[in-house]
Amino acid sequence: MNLEKLLPHFRAKTLITLAGVTMMSGAWASELVNSSEQSELDTINSEYSSRYGEVGLDDTISLYNKTSSSIEANKIKLLNSIDIVKADSQVFQEKLLQGEYDEGIALALRGVSTSINKLNTELADAETKLKELNKTIASNQASVTQIERDKNDQLLALYRSIKDRHLKEANVVHQENYSGKLECKVTESLSACVNRNLPYMKNAFALEKGGSERINLTSYKVVDATQKLNGDLTYTVSAEYKNAFNSNLEGEIRKALNLDKIRFVFRSNSAKTDYYINDEKVGSGDVIELSGNYVGVYSVKAVNNGKTQSLRLNLKNDGDYFFPFAKKTQKKSVAKSSAPAVKKATPAANSAKNNQAAQITKKVLNDPKSAEMKKLPKQEVGTFSNTVVYKDEVFTYLYPVYRGNNKSAEVFLSRADATQYCEQKLSSKLPTKAAYKYLELYTDLKPGDYWTAEGRVYSSQKKDVFDKTFDTNRFICMVSMN
């Protein structure tokens, strides 16, 4: 490493001698994935290659392409043979009408006819074979998808293991002593030369360890220094540092494991849901698995029966994104009561009644207790998205967020409106006290009070249920996965 080029002010023909520890930047690279981890990575890749080869997808695709080409070639031969038959038949017919029988044309027509019969048989067999190969490719692709999923799971487990190791090592303080030389001015004192070059000395040390992003220097002391009459200075330094762990290093680990291509899942409570990333349709169904080099923030839409849920997501590897839609409910007969009858809505009011989200939004926007909502125009109608708080095999717990005019805000509603939101938008219900206690075991709720199904509020700070203090509070919708 040429420090004179990197640090022009640090005119050092540095002769750094480490005490028991190698300071080459390559040392850090080797520690990124150590030998045992590299061995595990090689095993994962080898197993994947072996399993992939056993499936035979590439061979099947090659045979499919070859068969398809053969079909096209035979179709051309068949058309040519038919043209020959038509032309020779006309000549043969004309000669027969003149009383002449041409044995050569007759033999040629017999040969071409045999060829046409053979080509038709080959085409039929090839078409059948093509259909079978198509099914085989679909089956092979399903097998390869499972193999890739298994490999990805193994790589993710290895990634987490390597990340945990680096996180643990980031807490260890390393101490090193080293010696070096500086070329100082003849008229410059020892202390002045050291003080002038100290920032570059520290930077040089960091560069040797892989760069300032690689380490956190906690102590750097010049413990001894001597200077010759010509200005040359020899010094000894005691340095302490910790290995740093940050997003850049995390990215390098992922790259080393070939995990740049992230894999994630979109799911919904309806099989008729279409999914879009940046307005490009990526699949349909209640569950779809996707993978690709998705780096940055993307616009994600889920569309179901004319209803749309839109989110901007920083897609994460192993991410699971849930888009719930209200289920159609059948009208139930209601027993007569002494309560006053409700007048039927006029046609002019139908659109507002059908848009339950808009009704709830207006109530939210007019709520004076929400400081965040005050910043939004009172008449603005926005949309709701739902953040997954936690999910298991039985329920998905969703936290509503209001989005409008390029802003977002937490949602505070009365208990009646919160119940209405969960029931009408998500076919769900408010959690019970026990459900909130269960949630607290697996996730940290935002500080505040949450409506419970019993009508009281659950305090995420006090970890218990109390009578309500305010008329509007946060809430969570508990969506059944059955």
C-alpha positions as CSV (number, residue, x, y, z in Angstrom):
1,M,0.0,0.0,0.0
2,N,1.5,3.3,-1.0
3,L,0.7,5.7,1.8
4,E,2.7,8.5,0.2
5,K,0.1,8.6,-2.6
6,L,-2.9,8.2,-0.2
7,L,-1.6,10.7,2.4
8,P,0.6,13.3,0.7
9,H,1.0,15.3,3.8
10,F,2.1,12.2,5.7
11,R,5.5,11.9,4.0
12,A,6.1,8.6,5.6
13,K,8.2,5.7,4.4
14,T,6.3,3.8,7.0
15,L,7.9,0.8,8.5
16,I,5.1,-0.5,10.7
17,T,5.9,-3.5,12.7
18,L,2.9,-5.1,14.4
19,A,3.1,-6.9,17.7
20,G,1.6,-10.3,17.1
21,V,-1.2,-9.3,14.8
22,T,-1.2,-8.9,11.0
23,M,-2.3,-5.5,9.8
24,M,-2.9,-6.3,6.1
25,S,-6.3,-5.2,4.8
26,G,-6.6,-8.7,3.4
27,A,-6.8,-10.0,7.0
28,W,-10.1,-8.2,7.4
29,A,-11.3,-9.7,4.1
30,S,-10.5,-13.2,5.3
31,E,-12.3,-12.5,8.6
32,L,-15.5,-11.5,6.7
33,V,-16.1,-15.2,6.1
34,N,-13.7,-17.4,8.0
35,S,-12.5,-20.8,6.9
36,S,-15.2,-22.9,8.6
37,E,-17.9,-20.5,7.3
38,Q,-16.4,-20.7,3.8
39,S,-16.4,-24.5,4.0
40,E,-20.1,-24.5,5.0
41,L,-20.8,-22.1,2.1
42,D,-19.0,-24.4,-0.4
43,T,-21.0,-27.4,0.9
44,I,-24.3,-25.5,0.4
45,N,-23.3,-24.5,-3.1
46,S,-22.1,-28.0,-3.9
47,E,-25.3,-29.6,-2.6
48,Y,-27.3,-27.1,-4.7
49,S,-25.4,-27.9,-7.9
50,S,-25.8,-31.6,-7.3
51,R,-29.5,-31.5,-6.6
52,Y,-30.0,-29.1,-9.5
53,G,-28.2,-31.4,-11.9
54,E,-30.3,-34.4,-10.7
55,V,-33.5,-32.6,-11.7
56,G,-32.3,-32.3,-15.3
57,L,-34.1,-29.0,-16.0
58,D,-31.4,-27.8,-18.4
59,D,-31.4,-31.1,-20.4
60,T,-35.2,-31.0,-20.6
61,I,-35.2,-27.4,-21.8
62,S,-32.5,-28.3,-24.4
63,L,-34.6,-31.3,-25.6
64,Y,-37.7,-29.1,-25.8
65,N,-35.9,-26.5,-27.9
66,K,-34.5,-29.3,-30.2
67,T,-38.0,-30.8,-30.6
68,S,-39.6,-27.5,-31.3
69,S,-37.0,-26.8,-34.0
70,S,-37.6,-30.2,-35.5
71,I,-41.3,-29.5,-35.7
72,E,-40.7,-26.3,-37.5
73,A,-38.3,-28.0,-40.0
74,N,-40.8,-30.8,-40.6
75,K,-43.6,-28.3,-41.2
76,I,-41.5,-26.7,-43.9
77,K,-40.7,-30.1,-45.5
78,L,-44.4,-31.0,-45.4
79,L,-45.4,-27.7,-47.1
80,N,-42.7,-28.3,-49.8
81,S,-43.9,-31.9,-50.3
82,I,-47.5,-30.8,-50.7
83,D,-46.5,-28.2,-53.3
84,I,-44.6,-30.9,-55.2
85,V,-47.6,-33.2,-55.1
86,K,-49.9,-30.4,-56.4
87,A,-47.5,-29.4,-59.2
88,D,-46.7,-33.0,-60.3
89,S,-50.3,-34.1,-60.0
90,Q,-51.4,-31.4,-62.4
91,V,-48.7,-32.4,-65.0
92,F,-49.6,-36.1,-64.5
93,Q,-53.3,-35.4,-65.0
94,E,-52.7,-33.3,-68.2
95,K,-50.6,-36.2,-69.7
96,L,-53.3,-38.7,-68.8
97,L,-55.9,-36.6,-70.6
98,Q,-53.6,-36.7,-73.6
99,G,-53.6,-40.5,-73.4
100,E,-50.0,-40.7,-72.0
101,Y,-49.1,-42.5,-68.8
102,D,-45.8,-41.1,-67.2
103,E,-44.3,-43.9,-65.0
104,G,-41.6,-41.5,-63.7
105,I,-44.1,-39.0,-62.4
106,A,-46.3,-41.8,-60.9
107,L,-43.3,-43.2,-59.0
108,A,-42.3,-39.7,-57.8
109,L,-45.8,-39.0,-56.5
110,R,-45.8,-42.3,-54.7
111,G,-42.5,-41.4,-53.0
112,V,-43.6,-37.9,-52.0
113,S,-46.9,-39.4,-50.7
114,T,-44.9,-41.8,-48.5
115,S,-42.8,-38.9,-47.3
116,I,-45.9,-36.8,-46.4
117,N,-47.3,-39.7,-44.4
118,K,-44.0,-40.1,-42.6
119,L,-43.8,-36.3,-41.9
120,N,-47.3,-36.2,-40.5
121,T,-46.6,-39.1,-38.2
122,E,-43.3,-37.5,-37.0
123,L,-45.1,-34.2,-36.5
124,A,-47.9,-35.8,-34.4
125,D,-45.3,-37.7,-32.3
126,A,-43.2,-34.5,-31.9
127,E,-46.3,-32.4,-30.8
128,T,-47.2,-35.1,-28.3
129,K,-43.6,-35.2,-27.0
130,L,-43.6,-31.4,-26.8
131,K,-46.6,-31.4,-24.6
132,E,-45.0,-34.0,-22.3
133,L,-41.8,-32.0,-22.2
134,N,-43.8,-28.9,-21.3
135,K,-45.3,-30.7,-18.3
136,T,-41.8,-32.1,-17.4
137,I,-40.4,-28.6,-17.5
138,A,-43.2,-27.3,-15.2
139,S,-42.5,-30.1,-12.8
140,N,-38.8,-29.6,-12.9
141,Q,-39.2,-25.9,-12.4
142,A,-41.2,-26.6,-9.3
143,S,-38.5,-28.9,-8.0
144,V,-35.8,-26.3,-8.8
145,T,-37.8,-23.6,-7.0
146,Q,-37.9,-25.9,-3.9
147,I,-34.1,-26.5,-4.2
148,E,-33.5,-22.8,-4.5
149,R,-35.7,-22.2,-1.5
150,D,-33.8,-24.7,0.6
151,K,-30.5,-23.2,-0.5
152,N,-31.7,-19.7,0.3
153,D,-32.8,-20.9,3.8
154,Q,-29.4,-22.4,4.4
155,L,-27.7,-19.2,3.2
156,L,-29.9,-17.1,5.4
157,A,-29.0,-19.3,8.4
158,L,-25.3,-19.0,7.6
159,Y,-25.7,-15.2,7.1
160,R,-27.3,-14.8,10.5
161,S,-24.5,-16.9,12.0
162,I,-21.8,-14.8,10.4
163,K,-23.6,-11.6,11.4
164,D,-23.9,-12.8,15.0
165,R,-20.1,-13.5,15.0
166,H,-19.3,-10.0,13.8
167,L,-21.7,-8.4,16.3
168,K,-20.0,-10.3,19.1
169,E,-16.5,-9.4,17.8
170,A,-17.6,-5.8,17.6
171,N,-17.7,-5.7,21.4
172,V,-14.1,-6.9,21.8
173,V,-11.4,-4.3,22.4
174,H,-8.2,-5.1,20.5
175,Q,-4.9,-3.6,21.7
176,E,-1.8,-3.4,19.5
177,N,1.6,-1.8,19.7
178,Y,3.6,-0.9,16.6
179,S,6.6,1.2,15.6
180,G,7.0,3.5,12.6
181,K,9.1,6.3,11.1
182,L,8.4,9.8,10.0
183,E,10.4,12.2,7.9
184,C,10.3,15.5,9.8
185,K,11.7,18.9,8.9
186,V,15.2,19.5,10.3
187,T,14.1,22.6,12.2
188,E,10.9,20.9,13.5
189,S,10.8,19.6,17.0
190,L,9.8,16.0,17.9
191,S,6.4,17.0,19.4
192,A,5.5,19.4,16.6
193,C,6.2,16.7,14.0
194,V,4.2,14.1,15.8
195,N,1.2,16.5,16.5
196,R,1.2,17.6,12.8
197,N,1.2,14.0,11.5
198,L,-1.1,12.5,14.2
199,P,-4.3,12.6,12.1
200,Y,-2.6,10.9,9.2
201,M,-0.9,8.4,11.5
202,K,-4.4,7.4,12.8
203,N,-5.8,7.3,9.3
204,A,-2.9,5.1,8.1
205,F,-3.6,2.7,11.0
206,A,-7.3,2.5,10.0
207,L,-6.4,1.9,6.4
208,E,-4.3,-1.0,7.3
209,K,-7.2,-2.5,9.2
210,G,-9.5,-2.1,6.2
211,G,-10.6,1.6,6.5
212,S,-12.3,3.9,9.0
213,E,-15.6,2.1,8.4
214,R,-14.0,-1.2,9.6
215,I,-12.9,-0.1,13.0
216,N,-13.7,2.2,15.8
217,L,-10.5,3.6,17.3
218,T,-10.9,4.0,21.0
219,S,-7.4,4.9,22.0
220,Y,-4.3,6.0,20.2
221,K,-1.2,7.0,22.2
222,V,2.3,7.7,21.2
223,V,4.2,6.1,24.0
224,D,7.8,6.7,22.8
225,A,9.6,8.7,20.1
226,T,13.2,9.6,19.2
227,Q,14.5,12.0,16.6
228,K,17.8,12.1,14.7
229,L,19.6,15.3,13.7
230,N,18.5,14.9,10.1
231,G,14.8,15.1,11.3
232,D,14.0,11.4,10.9
233,L,11.7,10.3,13.7
234,T,11.1,6.9,15.1
235,Y,8.0,6.4,17.3
236,T,6.1,3.7,19.1
237,V,2.3,3.7,19.5
238,S,-0.2,1.9,21.6
239,A,-3.6,1.6,19.9
240,E,-7.0,0.2,21.0
241,Y,-9.9,-0.4,18.7
242,K,-13.1,-2.4,18.1
243,N,-14.2,-4.0,14.9
244,A,-17.2,-2.0,13.5
245,F,-20.4,-3.5,12.3
246,N,-22.5,-1.4,10.0
247,S,-24.9,-1.7,7.0
248,N,-21.9,-1.6,4.5
249,L,-20.3,-4.6,6.2
250,E,-23.7,-6.3,6.3
251,G,-24.0,-5.8,2.6
252,E,-20.6,-7.2,1.9
253,I,-21.4,-10.4,3.9
254,R,-24.6,-10.8,1.8
255,K,-22.6,-10.3,-1.4
256,A,-20.0,-12.8,-0.3
257,L,-22.9,-15.3,0.2
258,N,-24.6,-14.4,-3.1
259,L,-27.6,-13.1,-1.2
260,D,-27.9,-9.9,-3.3
261,K,-30.9,-11.5,-4.9
262,I,-33.5,-11.1,-2.2
263,R,-36.4,-13.5,-1.8
264,F,-39.8,-12.5,-0.2
265,V,-43.5,-13.3,-0.1
266,F,-46.7,-11.4,-0.9
267,R,-49.8,-12.9,0.6
268,S,-53.5,-11.9,0.9
269,N,-56.7,-13.4,2.4
270,S,-58.1,-13.7,-1.2
271,A,-56.8,-15.9,-4.1
272,K,-58.1,-13.2,-6.5
273,T,-55.5,-10.7,-5.6
274,D,-53.1,-9.2,-8.2
275,Y,-49.7,-7.8,-7.1
276,Y,-47.7,-5.0,-8.8
277,I,-44.2,-3.6,-8.2
278,N,-43.7,-0.2,-9.7
279,D,-46.9,-0.8,-11.8
280,E,-45.6,-4.0,-13.2
281,K,-47.7,-7.1,-12.4
282,V,-45.6,-9.7,-10.7
283,G,-48.2,-12.4,-9.9
284,S,-51.6,-13.3,-8.6
285,G,-53.0,-15.5,-5.8
286,D,-53.3,-15.7,-2.0
287,V,-49.5,-16.4,-1.7
288,I,-46.8,-15.7,-4.3
289,E,-43.0,-16.0,-3.8
290,L,-40.7,-13.5,-5.5
291,S,-37.0,-13.0,-5.9
292,G,-34.8,-10.4,-7.6
293,N,-32.3,-7.6,-7.2
294,Y,-34.7,-5.3,-5.4
295,V,-32.6,-2.5,-3.9
296,G,-34.2,0.6,-2.6
297,V,-37.8,1.6,-2.1
298,Y,-40.6,0.3,-4.4
299,S,-44.2,1.1,-5.0
300,V,-46.2,-2.1,-4.2
301,K,-49.9,-2.5,-5.0
302,A,-52.3,-5.3,-4.2
303,V,-55.6,-5.2,-6.2
304,N,-58.7,-7.2,-5.4
305,N,-62.2,-6.8,-6.9
306,G,-61.5,-3.2,-7.8
307,K,-60.0,-2.3,-4.4
308,T,-56.4,-1.3,-4.1
309,Q,-53.9,-1.3,-1.3
310,S,-50.7,0.6,-2.0
311,L,-47.5,0.7,0.0
312,R,-44.0,1.9,-0.6
313,L,-41.7,-0.8,0.7
314,N,-38.0,-1.3,1.3
315,L,-38.2,-5.0,0.3
316,K,-36.3,-7.2,2.7
317,N,-34.9,-10.6,2.2
318,D,-37.1,-13.2,3.8
319,G,-39.8,-10.5,4.0
320,D,-43.5,-11.5,4.3
321,Y,-46.0,-8.8,3.3
322,F,-49.7,-9.3,4.0
323,F,-52.5,-7.5,2.1
324,P,-55.9,-8.2,3.7
325,F,-59.2,-7.3,2.0
326,A,-62.7,-7.2,3.4
327,K,-64.7,-10.3,2.7
328,K,-68.3,-10.0,1.2
329,T,-70.8,-10.5,4.0
330,Q,-74.4,-11.8,3.4
331,K,-77.3,-9.8,4.7
332,K,-78.8,-11.3,7.8
333,S,-82.4,-11.0,9.0
334,V,-82.7,-8.8,12.1
335,A,-85.4,-9.1,14.6
336,K,-87.7,-6.2,15.1
337,S,-86.9,-3.9,18.0
338,S,-88.3,-0.8,19.5
339,A,-85.4,1.3,18.3
340,P,-86.3,4.1,15.8
341,A,-86.1,3.1,12.2
342,V,-83.2,4.3,10.1
343,K,-84.2,6.1,6.8
344,K,-82.9,4.6,3.6
345,A,-80.0,6.5,2.0
346,T,-80.8,8.6,-1.0
347,P,-79.0,8.0,-4.3
348,A,-76.8,11.0,-3.7
349,A,-75.5,9.5,-0.4
350,N,-74.8,6.1,-1.8
351,S,-71.2,6.7,-2.9
352,A,-70.3,8.0,0.6
353,K,-72.0,5.1,2.3
354,N,-70.3,2.6,0.0
355,N,-66.9,4.2,0.7
356,Q,-66.5,3.2,4.4
357,A,-62.8,4.2,4.3
358,A,-63.7,7.7,3.3
359,Q,-66.3,8.0,6.2
360,I,-63.8,6.8,8.8
361,T,-61.1,9.0,7.3
362,K,-63.3,12.1,7.8
363,K,-63.9,11.2,11.4
364,V,-60.1,10.7,11.9
365,L,-59.3,14.0,10.2
366,N,-61.8,15.9,12.4
367,D,-60.4,14.5,15.6
368,P,-58.8,17.4,17.6
369,K,-56.9,15.0,19.8
370,S,-54.6,13.8,17.1
371,A,-51.8,16.4,16.6
372,E,-50.6,14.6,13.5
373,M,-54.0,14.9,11.9
374,K,-54.2,18.6,12.5
375,K,-51.5,19.1,9.9
376,L,-53.7,17.6,7.2
377,P,-56.5,19.4,5.3
378,K,-59.9,18.7,7.0
379,Q,-61.7,17.6,3.9
380,E,-58.8,15.5,2.5
381,V,-59.7,11.9,1.8
382,G,-56.7,9.6,2.0
383,T,-56.1,5.9,2.2
384,F,-55.2,3.4,4.9
385,S,-52.4,0.9,4.8
386,N,-51.9,-1.8,7.4
387,T,-48.6,-2.6,9.0
388,V,-48.1,-6.2,10.2
389,V,-47.3,-6.1,13.9
390,Y,-47.0,-9.9,14.3
391,K,-48.5,-13.0,12.6
392,D,-48.8,-16.7,13.5
393,E,-50.6,-19.6,12.0
394,V,-54.0,-18.4,13.5
395,F,-54.0,-14.6,13.4
396,T,-52.3,-11.7,11.7
397,Y,-52.2,-8.5,13.8
398,L,-52.4,-5.3,11.8
399,Y,-51.7,-1.7,12.8
400,P,-53.5,0.9,10.6
401,V,-51.7,3.9,9.2
402,Y,-53.3,6.8,7.5
403,R,-51.7,8.1,4.3
404,G,-52.7,11.2,2.4
405,N,-51.1,14.2,0.6
406,N,-47.6,12.5,0.8
407,K,-47.9,12.3,4.6
408,S,-48.6,9.5,7.0
409,A,-50.0,9.6,10.6
410,E,-51.0,7.2,13.3
411,V,-54.7,6.4,13.6
412,F,-56.7,7.3,16.7
413,L,-60.4,6.4,16.8
414,S,-63.2,6.0,19.2
415,R,-63.9,2.4,20.2
416,A,-67.0,2.3,18.0
417,D,-65.1,3.5,14.9
418,A,-62.1,1.3,15.7
419,T,-64.5,-1.7,15.8
420,Q,-66.2,-0.6,12.6
421,Y,-62.8,-0.2,10.9
422,C,-61.7,-3.8,11.8
423,E,-65.0,-5.4,11.0
424,Q,-65.8,-3.6,7.7
425,K,-62.4,-3.1,6.2
426,L,-60.6,-6.3,7.4
427,S,-63.4,-8.7,8.6
428,S,-61.5,-8.8,11.8
429,K,-61.9,-7.8,15.5
430,L,-60.2,-5.9,18.3
431,P,-57.8,-8.0,20.4
432,T,-58.6,-9.1,23.9
433,K,-56.4,-8.4,26.9
434,A,-55.0,-11.9,26.6
435,A,-54.2,-11.2,22.9
436,Y,-52.2,-8.1,23.8
437,K,-50.4,-10.0,26.5
438,Y,-49.5,-12.6,23.9
439,L,-48.3,-9.9,21.4
440,E,-46.0,-8.4,24.1
441,L,-44.2,-11.8,24.3
442,Y,-43.1,-11.5,20.6
443,T,-43.0,-7.8,19.8
444,D,-42.7,-4.3,21.2
445,L,-45.9,-2.2,20.8
446,K,-45.7,1.5,20.3
447,P,-46.1,3.4,23.6
448,G,-49.7,4.3,24.4
449,D,-53.2,2.9,25.0
450,Y,-54.9,0.5,22.7
451,W,-58.6,-0.4,22.5
452,T,-59.5,-3.9,23.6
453,A,-62.5,-6.0,22.6
454,E,-63.9,-5.6,26.2
455,G,-64.1,-1.8,25.8
456,R,-61.2,-1.0,28.1
457,V,-57.7,0.0,27.0
458,Y,-54.4,-1.9,27.1
459,S,-51.4,0.2,28.1
460,S,-48.2,-0.9,26.3
461,Q,-46.2,0.9,29.0
462,K,-47.9,-0.5,32.1
463,K,-48.5,-3.9,30.5
464,D,-52.1,-4.0,31.8
465,V,-55.7,-3.1,31.1
466,F,-57.3,0.1,32.5
467,D,-60.5,2.1,32.1
468,K,-60.2,4.6,29.2
469,T,-58.8,8.0,29.8
470,F,-59.4,9.5,26.3
471,D,-62.3,9.0,23.9
472,T,-59.9,8.1,21.0
473,N,-57.0,5.6,21.2
474,R,-54.7,3.5,19.1
475,F,-56.0,0.0,18.1
476,I,-54.9,-3.2,16.4
477,C,-57.0,-5.4,14.1
478,M,-56.8,-9.2,14.7
479,V,-57.4,-10.9,11.3
480,S,-58.2,-14.6,11.3
481,M,-56.0,-16.7,8.9
482,N,-58.5,-19.6,8.9
